[in-house]
Amino acid sequence: MRMDDAVTSMALDEAVLRLNSEGRSPNTLRFWRWQPSAVSIGYFQSLELEVNLEEARREGIQVVRRITGGGAVFHDTNGELTYSLVCKEEDLPRDILESYRLICGGLVKGLGLLGLEAEFRPVNDVLVRGRKISGSAQTRRWGSVLQHGTILISPDVRLMFRVLRVSPEKLSDKAISSVFERVTTIERELGRKPGFEEVREAMIKGFEGVLGVGFEEGDLTGEELELARKLALKYSSEEWLRKR
């Protein structure tokens, strides 16, 4: 399983999306961990309003802007698995909500294989016992679709609160406890922390079952890696990061 920094992670997603749209990369499902931990902000978000940059620097946490919309997300190296699905638009429902329902259905089924009863909650969340355990974001460009999202295994919620821009009163134990009324993790629900490979294998089977396809294991191609290296110049630039 790859472990990539924030810039490489987002550059790879866009590289696979672009090449898929040109018929040079197949429909692709990949999983990775962020190394080091990072914050990704949505395409339309303001960097300064969403991230405590001083705290992020102090903690060695990278910050990157996605090409997908949605909110700021903390990606914990040791507590979260991220998935990314790229495919042709024609392979998904035209309706955005229904495409979220289908793709997130793979997460629901994968969590079920781990022993958790999960459900899709529109627009783009997956819940267990009414609490969010996964969130996703999507973009459609050049005739192809990219959807990526989180799978919460055991993230450090206190660190998340320090690096995301929240008011001081939200840093209280009471406030953090209230977050766990709305958010949960695989470790919390199972009573144990499963290995990343165990979660990954369950998710692959979940996606295969919902999408009705079999995924062949493989490495990223040289062309994908080369394009990602070029796109990394954009994702590492201050202009891109501070574009809003």
Backbone torsions as a table, in degrees:
resi	resn	phi	psi	omega
1	MET	NA	131.3	-178.3
2	ARG	-70.5	147.0	169.7
3	MET	-127.0	111.0	-173.8
4	ASP	-124.0	154.3	174.5
5	ASP	-72.7	171.5	-172.1
6	ALA	-62.5	-43.6	-178.7
7	VAL	-62.9	-47.5	179.7
8	THR	-62.6	-40.7	-178.9
9	SER	-58.2	-48.3	-177.5
10	MET	-73.9	-34.0	177.0
11	ALA	-65.4	-38.9	178.0
12	LEU	-65.2	-41.8	178.2
13	ASP	-58.5	-46.5	-178.9
14	GLU	-69.2	-36.6	179.3
15	ALA	-61.4	-46.5	179.4
16	VAL	-65.0	-39.3	178.7
17	LEU	-61.7	-48.2	-178.9
18	ARG	-63.0	-45.4	-177.5
19	LEU	-71.1	-32.7	174.2
20	ASN	-62.0	-40.7	-179.0
21	SER	-65.6	-25.2	179.7
22	GLU	-94.5	3.6	-179.9
23	GLY	75.8	17.7	-177.0
24	ARG	-106.9	-3.8	172.1
25	SER	-135.0	139.5	179.7
26	PRO	-74.3	169.2	169.2
27	ASN	-55.8	132.5	-167.7
28	THR	-134.0	131.9	171.5
29	LEU	-116.1	124.0	178.8
30	ARG	-135.1	156.4	178.8
31	PHE	-129.7	143.0	177.6
32	TRP	-155.3	168.7	173.5
33	ARG	-118.2	148.3	-179.4
34	TRP	-87.1	127.8	179.3
35	GLN	-136.4	107.8	4.0
36	PRO	-79.6	-179.3	175.5
37	SER	-56.0	153.4	-172.9
38	ALA	-148.8	167.5	168.7
39	VAL	-119.4	130.6	171.6
40	SER	-111.8	135.1	177.9
41	ILE	-109.9	151.0	-179.5
42	GLY	-67.6	157.8	-175.8
43	TYR	-54.0	-36.2	-173.6
44	PHE	-96.5	3.8	-173.8
45	GLN	-87.9	156.9	174.0
46	SER	-87.7	127.0	-178.9
47	LEU	-59.9	-50.1	-174.8
48	GLU	-66.1	-31.4	-178.9
49	LEU	-77.8	-20.3	-172.4
50	GLU	-105.6	-26.5	-170.6
51	VAL	-126.6	135.6	171.6
52	ASN	-84.7	92.4	-171.9
53	LEU	-65.4	-35.2	179.3
54	GLU	-64.2	-43.7	179.0
55	GLU	-67.7	-39.4	178.5
56	ALA	-60.9	-44.4	178.1
57	ARG	-63.0	-41.7	-178.9
58	ARG	-62.3	-35.7	-177.5
59	GLU	-91.2	-0.3	-179.3
60	GLY	70.9	30.8	-177.1
61	ILE	-100.0	125.9	179.2
62	GLN	-77.9	156.9	177.4
63	VAL	-130.2	134.1	-178.0
64	VAL	-142.7	151.9	175.4
65	ARG	-99.6	133.4	178.4
66	ARG	-85.7	167.0	169.9
67	ILE	-91.9	-7.7	175.7
68	THR	-92.7	160.4	178.7
69	GLY	-81.1	-156.7	178.8
70	GLY	92.2	-173.0	-172.7
71	GLY	-96.3	178.1	177.7
72	ALA	-70.4	139.0	-176.3
73	VAL	-131.8	133.8	174.4
74	PHE	-93.5	128.2	-178.1
75	HIS	-112.8	107.9	-175.6
76	ASP	-90.8	119.9	-179.8
77	THR	-49.9	-43.8	-173.3
78	ASN	-97.0	2.8	-174.3
79	GLY	-134.4	4.0	-176.6
80	GLU	-144.8	141.8	171.7
81	LEU	-110.9	136.4	179.4
82	THR	-112.1	139.8	176.6
83	TYR	-115.7	157.3	176.1
84	SER	-144.7	129.1	177.7
85	LEU	-122.2	127.1	176.1
86	VAL	-123.1	131.1	177.9
87	CYS	-156.2	170.8	176.4
88	LYS	-69.7	145.4	178.0
89	GLU	-57.0	-36.2	-176.6
90	GLU	-66.8	-15.1	-179.8
91	ASP	-88.2	-1.0	-179.6
92	LEU	-126.2	160.4	173.2
93	PRO	-57.5	144.2	178.8
94	ARG	-65.8	-36.9	179.9
95	ASP	-67.7	128.1	-175.8
96	ILE	-60.4	-47.3	-178.2
97	LEU	-59.9	-42.3	-179.5
98	GLU	-68.1	-31.3	176.9
99	SER	-69.6	-38.7	174.0
100	TYR	-61.2	-43.5	-178.6
101	ARG	-60.0	-42.2	-178.7
102	LEU	-67.5	-50.9	-176.7
103	ILE	-66.4	-45.0	178.9
104	CYS	-65.3	-21.1	174.5
105	GLY	-60.4	-29.9	175.6
106	GLY	-65.6	-37.7	176.5
107	LEU	-67.4	-42.5	179.5
108	VAL	-58.9	-46.0	-179.0
109	LYS	-67.7	-39.1	178.2
110	GLY	-63.3	-42.2	176.7
111	LEU	-63.7	-35.8	176.7
112	GLY	-61.2	-37.8	178.4
113	LEU	-67.7	-23.0	175.7
114	LEU	-84.9	-6.9	178.6
115	GLY	102.6	13.7	-179.0
116	LEU	-112.0	136.4	177.5
117	GLU	-90.4	106.0	-174.6
118	ALA	-113.6	163.9	177.9
119	GLU	-145.3	151.0	175.0
120	PHE	-82.0	134.4	176.4
121	ARG	-124.1	112.2	-179.7
122	PRO	-56.7	142.5	13.6
123	VAL	-90.0	-34.2	-167.5
124	ASN	-146.8	28.1	-178.4
125	ASP	-112.8	156.5	170.9
126	VAL	-121.4	131.8	-176.0
127	LEU	-117.9	151.2	168.9
128	VAL	-127.1	122.2	-177.0
129	ARG	52.2	39.6	176.4
130	GLY	81.3	2.4	-178.1
131	ARG	-115.2	141.6	-177.1
132	LYS	-69.4	130.6	177.7
133	ILE	-124.0	-10.0	178.6
134	SER	-156.6	139.4	173.4
135	GLY	-130.2	149.6	-175.8
136	SER	-134.9	162.9	175.7
137	ALA	-140.8	153.2	-173.7
138	GLN	-139.9	148.4	168.8
139	THR	-139.7	149.7	176.9
140	ARG	-122.8	119.0	-178.1
141	ARG	-144.8	141.5	173.0
142	TRP	58.9	24.1	178.7
143	GLY	89.3	4.1	177.6
144	SER	-126.1	166.9	-176.3
145	VAL	-123.7	137.1	169.7
146	LEU	-118.5	123.6	169.5
147	GLN	-127.3	128.6	176.1
148	HIS	-136.0	160.8	-176.7
149	GLY	-172.7	177.2	-174.7
150	THR	-98.0	152.8	169.1
151	ILE	-129.9	107.5	-172.4
152	LEU	-81.3	114.0	179.5
153	ILE	-98.4	-55.2	177.2
154	SER	-162.9	61.9	-176.7
155	PRO	-71.2	156.9	177.3
156	ASP	-86.1	96.8	-174.5
157	VAL	-68.5	-35.2	179.1
158	ARG	-63.6	-40.3	177.7
159	LEU	-66.7	-39.3	177.5
160	MET	-56.8	-43.7	-178.8
161	PHE	-67.3	-28.1	-179.6
162	ARG	-76.6	-33.5	-175.1
163	VAL	-93.3	-22.8	173.3
164	LEU	-86.2	147.5	-174.4
165	ARG	-78.7	99.8	177.5
166	VAL	-129.4	158.8	-178.8
167	SER	-70.4	152.3	-177.4
168	PRO	-54.9	-36.0	-178.1
169	GLU	-65.7	-22.2	179.3
170	LYS	-77.1	-8.1	-179.9
171	LEU	-86.6	0.2	-179.3
172	SER	-71.0	158.3	177.4
173	ASP	-58.6	-37.7	179.8
174	LYS	-62.2	-42.7	-179.3
175	ALA	-66.6	-42.5	179.6
176	ILE	-64.7	-37.7	176.2
177	SER	-62.0	-37.0	-179.0
178	SER	-67.0	-30.3	176.7
179	VAL	-61.5	-41.0	-179.2
180	PHE	-72.6	-5.3	169.4
181	GLU	-79.8	-19.1	-178.1
182	ARG	-112.0	-21.8	-177.0
183	VAL	-123.3	145.0	176.2
184	THR	-137.4	176.4	-179.1
185	THR	-135.8	162.6	177.9
186	ILE	-63.0	-42.0	179.8
187	GLU	-60.1	-43.8	-179.2
188	ARG	-63.1	-40.6	-175.9
189	GLU	-77.4	-35.1	-178.6
190	LEU	-86.9	-21.8	-173.9
191	GLY	79.3	13.4	176.2
192	ARG	-156.0	158.1	177.7
193	LYS	-99.3	107.2	179.4
194	PRO	-72.4	157.2	176.9
195	GLY	-70.0	155.5	-179.2
196	PHE	-61.8	-37.9	179.8
197	GLU	-67.4	-35.4	177.3
198	GLU	-62.4	-44.1	178.9
199	VAL	-65.9	-44.3	-179.9
200	ARG	-58.7	-47.0	-178.4
201	GLU	-62.6	-39.8	178.3
202	ALA	-64.2	-39.8	-179.0
203	MET	-68.7	-39.7	177.2
204	ILE	-59.0	-46.5	179.0
205	LYS	-63.6	-36.9	178.3
206	GLY	-63.1	-45.5	179.2
207	PHE	-66.6	-39.7	178.6
208	GLU	-61.8	-41.3	-179.0
209	GLY	-66.6	-39.8	-177.2
210	VAL	-78.3	-40.8	-176.9
211	LEU	-85.2	-14.1	178.6
212	GLY	71.0	29.4	179.3
213	VAL	-133.2	161.1	173.9
214	GLY	-107.6	133.5	180.0
215	PHE	-95.9	131.3	176.6
216	GLU	-91.3	131.5	177.6
217	GLU	-66.7	139.4	178.1
218	GLY	-170.6	162.0	177.7
219	ASP	-90.5	160.4	172.3
220	LEU	-61.7	145.2	-177.2
221	THR	-79.3	163.0	176.5
222	GLY	-59.5	-38.1	179.5
223	GLU	-65.3	-41.6	177.8
224	GLU	-63.8	-42.8	-179.6
225	LEU	-67.6	-38.6	179.7
226	GLU	-66.9	-43.9	177.7
227	LEU	-64.2	-38.6	178.4
228	ALA	-61.9	-38.3	178.4
229	ARG	-61.6	-38.8	178.6
230	LYS	-70.0	-42.6	-179.2
231	LEU	-68.6	-24.1	179.2
232	ALA	-61.4	-26.2	176.9
233	LEU	-61.8	-37.4	177.5
234	LYS	-70.1	-49.3	-174.4
235	TYR	-68.9	-21.4	178.9
236	SER	-91.9	-4.3	-175.6
237	SER	-82.7	147.0	175.5
238	GLU	-64.9	-33.9	-179.9
239	GLU	-59.5	-45.4	179.5
240	TRP	-69.0	-45.4	-176.6
241	LEU	-62.7	-37.0	-175.0
242	ARG	-106.5	26.3	-174.9
243	LYS	-68.9	-13.5	177.3
244	ARG	-136.5	NA	NA
